[in-house]
Structures are given as structure tokens and as C-alpha cells.
Amino acid sequence: MINKQYQNFIKFSLNDHDGQMRIFAEFEYNKDLNHIIKQIPGAKWSFTKKQWHLNLNKQVITLLKVKFGTLATLDFSLLEKQWKELDAKQKEEKFSDIETETVKAIDYFKLWMEQKRYSPQTVKNYIGQLVQFLSYYQPKSFKELTAEDVERYNHEVIIKNGFSVSFQRGLVGAVKLFYMQCQKTRMDITKLQRPFKENTLPEVLSKEEVQKIIGATNNLKHKSLLSLTYACGLRRGEVLNLKLKNLDSQRKLIHITQAKGKKDRYVTFSLKLRNLLVEYYKLYKPKVYLFEGQYGQQYGARSFELVLMHCLEKTGIKKKVTLHTLRHSFATHLLESGTDIRYIQELLGHNSPKTTMIYTHVSSKKISEINSPFDDLEL
């Protein structure tokens, strides 16, 4: 029981509720604290434990700190200890079918990628695919596997189950990188070949369709999110990671920092976009990030996707549209208006002009201007 003298003291712990691990909050009854905690998304009351419990994720911790501020002392020490133990247990279960030497090699590979500053998503994808591959051949040690085993896995697992070419390319990439860091194995990485890349063209919207999508919402934050994405050709993460300090109205530039490939770049900051974001700022008054959630945290990726989804439903556009489609459309529309492809490459942050050249294939303007020899026939 919590001592009476600490009525604004909240102790957090990890506990099971109906087969699901949840964050439990223990504190002496306080009307104000009670009111705050039940506003946290996913908060529920346990009638058996007589405590509030919350979803187990890092965002909840951030929300608790923001919402309670200096009103209460929050003790996460027990929760942090239990969380680490849970992570260790889950990791143990994940690797339970893999022999010890291979587990150690996977752990080292993960540490190597992290210190080389691979993105968290790349680390997650590579480790996930590597674990699946190495588990398939257990109890064989990773040292005994060969390029022929990779080919067999591709056929028996990836192709048989209809997984995509990009999934297969990812698997080969993960295996290659892993074995490059290993010594005294039978794997000849020079024999590992990625499948041919699918030459699919990106979906592109017309300017009229983009206008319909952005105009489908009256919510100023949602309109600003979509407008910025299209106006600057940004990736989803680049929009969400933007901070107020990255906007330079004087120079009419937006500074994109540590984007894909750990690169910085500048993109154009048009007058129309500046006016829209000034209006947005006056209404929402964000503190750190340009776009913040309800409790002052960074705006969520899933929430951003839902914004687009709701707008699409209103427009009735049937194309397969994602937030990245707005980026593709930005590049294509610039190309169609005569912008030099080297400038487009710079604005998009592409390493190679070959990547940017794909927009020459999706640009309909030049193609539509070509006269077919059929038109010369007198029929």
C-alpha cells in the first residue's frame, strides 16, 4: 500500500489482465489524478485489482509524463525492470528453437547493424528474415549452411507461399550481410543472387485528384499534413519528423534532416504553403514538432495514414493511393511542367539519377503528345 503522505505519487507496474500484459497504476484515490488517467487512450478500470491499467507501449509512457506534468510524482522503476525481463523472456521464446551459437551470431549481427546506424526498421526486417531462415534449418548451425540452402529456402518457403519478389530480395540481402560478418562458414556469398527486380511503375494522381483529396477535409491540421506532403514531395517519416526550427520562411526553404540514408537536404517552401502553415500554427500552437498529437507527442504514422484514407473515401477515387503516392505525383507533375530532372533528384533526396528517371516513364504529358502513325492513315 502507498504511504498516505504521498497522495500524488503513482507507482507503475506490469501485470497480466485477461491474458494480456498491461501497465497498472497504483495510487491513493485523487479526483484530479483519476480524471487525467482515464483520459489516456486505452485506459481501463480493473474491478479485481482496483487499479487503472493501460496499453503496454512507449507512447503511453510519453502521454503519462505529458499529462501529469508536475501534478504527480511518477515512479516507473518497477515497470522498467519488469519490461526488461519481459523483453528478455520474449527474446528467449523467439530463439527457443535455435541453437546457442547461432543465437550469439544473430545478437552480434544486430549490434553490428545498430552501431553502423542502420535504420531501426532495416534492423527489424533483416533480423526477422534471418531468424526465419536460420530457424528453418535447425538444429543445423549457421556455419554449416550453404548458398544451396538459401536457394532451397527460396523455393520451399518464399516461392511456394507466393511471397513477393521484394521479400525474396530482402531475404538474400539479409543473409549476405550476415555472412559478410561471419568467419569460418561454408556460405559462399558470391553465389547468392537476388531475383530480378519487378519493374512496376508507381501510381500517380492528376493535379485535379490531388486537389480533391486535400479539399476533402475541413480539418486544418489534416489539410496541412497532406498539403505539405504533396507540396514538397516528402516521405511520411520526413513530414512527421519535421520540427518548427526546420522551417526557414526567410530563405523560403525547409530543412529535411537525417532522412533516408542519413542525409540532409533542403526543399522549397512556397508562399501558398507558408500561408497555410501560419494559419495552422496560430490555431494549434505546436511546441516542438510541426505536427503534434493530442498530448503534445509526435504525430502518429497510423493517424496520418487514416487522414488520407478518410479523404479518399470522400472523393471516391478508386486508384490505390498511399501517402507515398503524393510524393510520386509531386515528382511527376514537376517533370511534366518542364523542371530539370537533376533538380527533382535533389528535391526528392535520391542518391542516383536512375531512381528519379522512373518518373520519365509515368509522365503522361509527353507520351500523350506523340502522334500515332495511325493518325496519318486516310480511313
C-alpha positions in Angstrom: 0.0 0.0 0.0 1.2 3.5 -0.7 2.0 5.7 2.2 -0.7 8.4 2.9 1.9 11.2 2.8 2.4 10.6 -0.9 -1.1 11.1 -2.2 0.3 12.5 -5.6 2.6 9.5 -6.0 1.8 7.0 -8.8 3.7 3.7 -9.0 3.5 1.8 -12.3 4.0 -1.9 -12.7 3.4 -4.7 -15.3 0.7 -7.2 -14.8 -1.4 -9.7 -16.6 -5.0 -8.9 -17.4 -7.2 -11.4 -19.3 -4.0 -13.0 -20.8 -2.6 -9.6 -21.9 0.3 -7.7 -20.3 -0.8 -4.2 -19.2 0.6 -1.2 -17.4 -1.0 -0.9 -14.0 -1.1 2.4 -12.0 -1.2 2.3 -8.2 -2.1 5.5 -6.3 -4.3 6.7 -3.4 -7.6 8.0 -4.7 -7.4 11.5 -6.0 -10.1 13.1 -8.1 -7.7 15.0 -10.3 -5.4 12.1 -10.9 -8.3 9.8 -11.6 -9.7 12.3 -14.2 -6.3 12.5 -16.0 -5.5 8.8 -16.2 -8.9 7.8 -17.5 -8.4 10.2 -20.5 -5.3 8.2 -21.6 -6.4 6.2 -24.7 -6.9 2.5 -23.9 -7.2 3.2 -20.1 -9.5 0.7 -18.3 -10.5 0.1 -14.7 -9.8 -3.3 -13.1 -12.5 -4.2 -10.6 -10.5 -7.0 -9.1 -7.2 -5.1 -8.6 -9.0 -1.8 -8.0 -6.5 0.0 -10.3 -6.4 1.6 -13.7 -4.5 -0.3 -16.4 -3.1 0.9 -19.8 -1.8 -0.4 -23.1 1.8 -1.6 -23.0 3.7 0.7 -25.3 6.2 3.6 -25.1 3.7 6.1 -26.4 1.6 5.6 -23.2 4.7 6.4 -21.1 5.2 9.7 -23.0 1.5 10.6 -22.6 1.6 10.0 -18.9 4.6 12.3 -18.4 3.0 15.0 -20.6 -0.5 14.8 -19.0 0.6 14.6 -15.3 3.5 17.1 -15.6 4.3 18.3 -12.1 0.9 17.3 -10.7 2.2 13.9 -9.6 5.4 12.0 -9.0 5.5 9.1 -11.4 7.6 6.0 -10.4 8.4 3.8 -13.4 11.3 2.0 -11.7 9.5 -1.3 -11.2 7.8 -1.1 -14.6 11.1 -0.6 -16.4 12.6 -3.6 -14.6 9.6 -5.9 -15.4 9.6 -4.6 -19.0 13.2 -5.6 -19.5 12.5 -9.0 -18.0 9.5 -9.5 -20.4 11.6 -8.5 -23.4 14.3 -11.0 -22.4 11.7 -13.7 -21.9 10.1 -13.0 -25.3 13.5 -13.0 -27.0 14.3 -16.3 -25.3 11.0 -17.7 -26.6 11.7 -16.3 -30.1 15.1 -18.1 -30.2 14.0 -21.2 -28.3 14.3 -23.4 -31.4 17.7 -22.0 -32.4 21.0 -23.5 -31.1 23.1 -21.2 -28.8 26.0 -20.5 -31.2 23.6 -19.2 -33.9 21.7 -17.1 -31.4 25.0 -15.4 -30.4 25.8 -14.8 -34.1 22.4 -13.1 -34.6 22.9 -11.0 -31.5 26.3 -9.8 -32.7 24.9 -9.1 -36.2 22.1 -6.9 -34.6 24.6 -5.0 -32.6 26.8 -4.5 -35.7 23.9 -3.1 -37.7 22.9 -0.7 -34.9 26.4 0.7 -34.5 26.6 1.1 -38.3 23.5 3.2 -37.8 21.2 1.1 -40.0 17.6 2.4 -39.5 15.5 0.6 -36.8 13.1 -0.6 -39.5 16.0 -2.2 -41.5 17.4 -3.9 -38.4 14.0 -5.2 -37.6 13.4 -6.5 -41.1 16.8 -8.1 -41.5 16.8 -9.8 -38.1 13.2 -11.1 -38.7 14.0 -12.6 -42.0 17.3 -14.0 -40.8 15.7 -15.7 -37.8 13.0 -17.3 -40.1 15.7 -18.6 -42.4 18.1 -20.0 -39.7 15.1 -21.5 -37.8 14.1 -23.4 -40.9 17.4 -25.4 -40.9 17.6 -26.0 -37.1 19.3 -27.8 -35.5 22.0 -27.1 -38.1 24.5 -24.4 -37.1 24.6 -21.3 -39.3 28.2 -22.2 -40.1 27.1 -25.4 -41.9 24.6 -23.6 -44.3 25.5 -23.0 -47.9 24.2 -21.0 -50.9 22.3 -24.0 -52.0 20.4 -23.9 -48.7 19.4 -20.3 -49.5 18.1 -21.4 -52.9 16.2 -24.3 -51.4 14.6 -21.9 -48.8 13.6 -19.5 -51.6 11.8 -22.3 -53.4 10.3 -24.2 -50.4 9.2 -21.1 -48.4 9.1 -17.9 -50.4 8.0 -19.0 -53.9 5.8 -21.8 -52.6 3.9 -19.4 -50.4 3.6 -16.7 -53.1 5.7 -14.1 -51.2 6.8 -11.0 -53.2 10.0 -10.5 -55.2 10.9 -7.7 -52.8 10.5 -10.1 -49.8 12.9 -12.5 -51.5 15.4 -9.7 -52.3 15.3 -8.7 -48.7 16.0 -12.2 -47.5 19.0 -12.6 -49.8 20.3 -9.1 -48.7 19.9 -10.1 -45.0 21.7 -13.4 -45.5 24.5 -11.8 -47.5 25.1 -9.0 -44.9 25.0 -11.5 -42.0 27.6 -13.9 -43.5 29.9 -11.0 -44.5 30.4 -10.5 -40.8 30.9 -14.2 -40.1 34.1 -16.3 -40.4 34.8 -20.0 -41.0 31.4 -20.8 -42.5 30.5 -22.8 -45.6 28.5 -20.0 -47.1 29.9 -18.6 -50.4 28.2 -15.2 -50.6 29.4 -14.7 -54.2 26.8 -17.4 -55.2 23.9 -15.6 -53.6 21.9 -13.9 -56.3 18.9 -11.6 -55.8 15.9 -12.2 -58.1 15.3 -9.7 -60.9 13.6 -6.6 -59.6 10.0 -6.0 -60.6 9.8 -3.1 -62.9 6.4 -1.7 -61.7 5.5 1.9 -62.2 4.3 4.0 -59.3 0.7 5.1 -59.1 0.3 8.8 -59.9 -2.6 11.2 -59.3 -3.6 14.1 -61.6 -3.5 17.6 -60.1 -7.3 17.6 -60.1 -7.3 14.4 -58.0 -4.7 15.8 -55.6 -6.9 18.9 -55.1 -9.9 16.7 -54.5 -8.1 14.8 -51.8 -6.7 17.8 -50.0 -10.0 19.6 -50.3 -12.0 16.7 -48.9 -11.2 17.7 -45.3 -12.1 20.9 -43.4 -9.7 19.9 -40.5 -6.8 22.4 -40.8 -4.2 20.0 -39.3 -5.2 17.3 -41.8 -5.2 19.7 -44.7 -1.7 20.9 -43.7 -0.3 17.4 -43.4 -1.5 16.4 -46.9 -0.6 19.8 -48.4 3.0 19.7 -47.1 3.5 16.1 -48.3 2.5 17.0 -51.8 3.9 20.5 -52.0 7.4 19.3 -51.0 7.3 15.7 -52.2 8.1 14.4 -48.7 8.2 10.9 -47.3 5.8 10.1 -44.5 8.5 10.0 -41.9 10.0 13.3 -43.1 6.7 15.1 -42.5 6.3 13.6 -39.1 9.9 14.3 -38.0 9.8 18.0 -39.1 10.4 20.4 -36.2 9.4 24.1 -36.1 13.1 25.0 -36.3 13.4 23.3 -39.6 11.2 25.8 -41.4 13.0 28.8 -42.8 10.5 31.4 -44.0 13.2 34.0 -44.7 15.1 31.8 -47.2 11.9 30.0 -48.4 13.3 26.6 -47.6 12.5 23.6 -45.4 15.4 21.7 -43.9 14.9 17.9 -44.0 17.3 16.4 -41.5 18.6 12.8 -41.3 16.2 11.4 -43.8 16.5 8.1 -45.7 20.2 7.2 -45.9 21.0 9.6 -43.1 21.1 12.5 -45.5 20.1 16.2 -45.0 18.6 18.3 -47.8 16.6 21.4 -48.4 13.2 21.6 -50.2 11.2 24.5 -51.5 8.8 26.4 -49.1 6.2 28.0 -51.4 4.2 31.1 -50.4 0.9 29.3 -50.5 2.2 26.6 -48.2 3.7 29.1 -45.8 0.4 30.9 -45.5 -1.4 27.6 -44.8 1.1 26.6 -42.2 1.0 30.0 -40.5 -2.8 29.7 -40.2 -2.3 26.1 -38.9 0.3 27.3 -36.3 -1.9 30.0 -34.9 -4.7 27.5 -34.3 -2.8 24.5 -33.0 0.3 26.2 -31.5 2.7 23.2 -31.7 5.7 23.3 -29.3 8.5 21.1 -30.8 7.3 19.1 -33.8 5.4 20.9 -36.6 2.7 18.2 -36.2 1.9 17.0 -32.7 -0.7 14.6 -31.3 -3.4 15.4 -28.8 -1.0 15.2 -25.8 2.0 17.1 -27.4 3.8 14.0 -28.6 5.0 13.5 -32.2 2.0 12.9 -34.5 1.5 9.2 -35.2 2.2 7.5 -38.5 -1.0 5.4 -38.4 -3.1 8.6 -37.6 -1.5 10.2 -40.7 -2.5 7.2 -42.9 -6.0 7.4 -41.6 -6.3 11.1 -42.5 -5.6 10.1 -46.2 -7.9 7.1 -46.0 -10.8 9.2 -44.8 -10.2 11.8 -47.5 -10.0 9.2 -50.2 -13.4 7.7 -49.1 -15.0 11.1 -49.6 -13.5 11.7 -53.1 -14.5 8.3 -54.5 -11.0 8.0 -56.2 -10.5 4.3 -57.0 -6.8 4.3 -57.5 -4.6 2.5 -55.0 -3.3 5.6 -53.2 -0.9 5.9 -50.2 0.9 8.9 -48.7 3.9 8.0 -50.9 1.6 8.4 -54.0 1.5 12.2 -53.2 5.4 12.2 -53.4 5.3 10.3 -56.7 2.7 12.8 -58.0 4.8 15.8 -56.9 7.8 14.5 -58.9 5.7 13.6 -62.0 4.0 17.0 -62.1 7.3 18.8 -61.8 8.7 16.8 -64.7 5.6 17.5 -66.8 5.9 21.2 -66.1 9.5 21.1 -67.5 11.6 21.0 -64.3 15.1 19.6 -64.9 15.3 16.1 -63.6 18.5 16.9 -61.7 16.6 19.4 -59.6 13.8 16.8 -59.0 16.5 14.3 -57.9 17.8 16.9 -55.4 14.3 17.7 -54.0 13.4 14.1 -53.6 16.8 13.2 -51.9 17.7 10.4 -54.4 21.2 9.2 -54.4 21.2 8.1 -58.0 19.5 9.8 -61.0 18.4 6.3 -62.1 15.9 6.3 -59.2 14.5 9.6 -60.4 14.4 8.5 -64.0 11.4 6.3 -63.3 9.2 9.4 -63.4 10.0 9.8 -67.1 8.1 6.5 -67.6 5.0 7.6 -65.6 4.7 11.1 -67.1 1.7 11.0 -69.3 2.1 14.5 -70.8 5.0 13.8 -73.3 3.6 10.4 -74.2 0.1 11.8 -74.9 1.7 14.4 -77.2 3.2 11.7 -79.5 1.2 11.3 -82.7 0.5 7.7 -83.7 1.3 6.8 -87.3 -2.3 5.5 -87.3 -3.4 9.2 -87.5 -1.7 9.6 -90.9 -3.9 6.9 -92.4 -6.8 8.0 -94.6 -9.6 5.8 -93.5 
